[in-house]
Amino acid sequence: MMIMAVILFSFNTVVMADAYQSCVKCHGENGELRALGRSKVISKMSKAEILSALKGYLNGSYGGPMSALMKGKIADLSEAQMVEISEKIGK
Ligand code: HEC
């Protein structure tokens, strides 16, 4: 029962919580970190730049040496969630 509750809770957080939460550990609470010492400081990118970077990671048209990692992180996001993230973090 306890285990069920934990599983349900984590499922809920992934689906319901603000989509940026899974990014915080690398990019910082407000996008202020250079993720793994490699990425740009995404809080300094415009909303449009962030959105196009995210879409670009998905279709392979954007990114540096660690783009495969980023693609994995955002593979489950909906378009609406990508917009939500860029609105929240971008300038
Ligand atoms: C495990 C750490 C990690 C997590 C978690 C992560 N990222 Fe990243 N992110 C990176 C790295 C490393 C790069 C640079 C990748 C490359 O080589 O292009 C990057 C790049 C980016 C960029 C482009 C910045 C640039 O340097 O051009 C954006 C935008 C971004 N991430 C958004 C997100 C969002 C939104 C999430 C959550 C859904 C997320 N990231 C989760 C590590 C992470």
Residues whose N, C-alpha, C, O or C-beta is under 5 A from the ligand:
A	BS01	HEC	A19 Y20 S22 C23 C26 A35 L36 R38 S39 K40 I42 I50 A53 G63 G64 P65 M66 S67 M70 K73 I74 I85
